[in-house]
Each structure stands twice: as structure tokens, then as C-alpha cells.
């Protein structure tokens, strides 16, 4: 469970906020706050995951440091979110991976690269690895289809299962009492807020990030990252249909659906993570927990490198560099799959669950008022 100290501090701050209410129009957190007279642990966990860390409340607050009340909602909610990920991680003994997560993700990248490159060089003739291959099945001449798909697919499915178990457990604890209010409109409302990142608008002018000035930059960089990832996922899914339904074997033409989707998505996954890393480097450290910076940075670097190596593989797939680039790219992909449930990636699913719960609460309040 989240530490008593973190819960106590979050409760203290939200009690002050609930008495003040200056920030009530800023984001969903403060509108959810208004429906509560007190804050139990599950309420605080829910609101911490509803928070998008826009920092508007920190810069607007008259009780923020150096005031003796020391109200710093973005900082304490960031700590509480990570404790949420640890608390609901499955299997439980892997919760420790969230501690010093930057190191964990870095080790995963080293392991993934080392394993795939070592196996490729050990099991394949170097003349094939460093040779030039073109046409249908070129990739599979270096790494056989079965070796590429089945191990990676199994790891991916296990990691998705682990992440799903954690999110379901979180939902059961935080939204279980109003589960009967789940409806299609509430689900759509939560999804819409998530897909548009409505709560990264802060009080209306965008985030106060990296400093006290209002800006939409962080919101747009998150869009590049999320939709870039989704386009890459769509490219992989479409390629699977091409292979298994139509019998069309990769690599595909430059104007084919998988390549177009993957290229556009890959560019988004360069722009988004690089921009977010730049913002993080410039960011005011006061509203954040320095111990969590490694988690954010490592995940953004992993996304960036996965995308960069994929685009390089596309650019040089008809040269002798293809085999080495394929092994390197798959190494980053393996690392990404291995850390999926135990890195910053999970925050999107917990936040989406919180947004759906918030939509349910709004619908329930509207029904009661009507």
C-alpha cells in the first residue's frame, strides 16, 4: 500500500485545497475534490492518477512554498502515482522494479540489445548477417520469422497480462463502489478526455511547464508521442494481416500501408520523446520529485531509440547494414516489451481508468441534479 507518510501529506494538502478552492476550475482533480468532504486512501490514489501534472495549481497557489503550509500538489501526487504502480504491480515481487526505475530500464535496454545481437551472431553465418538482402523475406534471411515472432509475441502477451491485472486491481479498489454507474457515455467521455489530453490545458492556457508560463507545448509533444506509438502499433497490426491473411511477406513497399503508418508514427516517436526530454531538462525542479526523474528519462530514451533504430532499418534495409540494424532494433523492442508493466508506460492506463471514473462521477452528479 502507499506509504502512510505520502497518504497523510496528500490528505493534508487536499484538505487545504478543499477549504481554499481557488483552483477548482483548473482541472478534473479539483472538480473531483469538490464532491468530497474528506479523503480516504482510495480517493487520494484516484485523484493522483487523475492529475496530469500540468503544474497550474502549484504556480497559482498562495500556500505553495515558501509558505509554511508548503502545498505542492504536483510533487506529492507524483510520489503517490509511483506508489500506486508499485502497489498494484503484478506479480507483486516485481514491484521493486519501480524503485530506481531509470536503472532498471537502462539494464533492460542493455540486456535486450546484448541478447538479440549475441544470438544473431552465434546462430547465423556472419556472411548472411552482414550481407545484402532484398525482396520478399529479406528480414527473415537474417533472423527467421519464427525466432522473431513467437518469443517476442509471448513476452508481449505476458507483459500485457501483467499490466491488465494491475489496472483491474486499481479499478476494483478506487471505482468499485460506483461500478454500477459505468455506461457507454461515461466510457466515451473518459476516452475522449484521454485522447484529447483535455486536462493538460490546465486552467485553460495549457501547462505551466517547464516554468510558470502557460504553454501548449507539452500537450502537443504528448500527442506526438501517443499517436506516434499508436500508428506504429497499427503498422505492426496491419503487417500481421498482410502476412497471415494475404500471404504478403515483408519487407513491404515504401508506399504500402505498414510502411507509411510506421514511418509517420516513427517520426512522431522521435519528435515527442525528444521534445519531452528537452522540456524535462529545462523544467523547474520545485514541483517535482527528483528521484522520479530517472523513470521519465529512461522511458523517453527507450521510446526514442526504438523509433530511431526502426527508421534507420527502413532507410538502410537494402544495404549490408540491414542485418545489424535489424538485430539492434529488435533488441530495443525486446527491452520495451520486458519493461512495459514496470515503467512509466503504465501511467497512461491508470490515468485512463481515473478519467473514466471521473466521467462516471460527472454522469452520476448530473443524474442526481436532474
Secondary structure, DSSP 4 states (H G I P E B T S, - for coil): ---HHHHHHHHHHHHHHHHH-TTTTTSHHHHHHTT-SS--HHHHHHHHHH-----HHHHH-TTSTTSTT---HHHHHHHHHHHHHHHH-SSGGGGGGGTTHHHHHHHHHHHHHHHHHHHHHHHS-HHHHTS---STTHHHHHS-HHHHHHHHHHHHHHHHHHHHHHHHHHHHHHHGGGGGG--HHHHHHHHHHHHHTGGGGTTTT-EE-SSSSEESHHHHHHHHHHHHHHHHHHHHHHHHHIIIII-PPSSPPTTSHHHHHHHHHHHHHHHHHHHHHHHHHHS-STTS-GGGHHHHHHHHHHHHHHHHHHHHHHHTTTSTTHHHHHHHHHHHHHHHHHHGGGSGGGHHHHHHHHHHHHHHHHHHHHHHH-
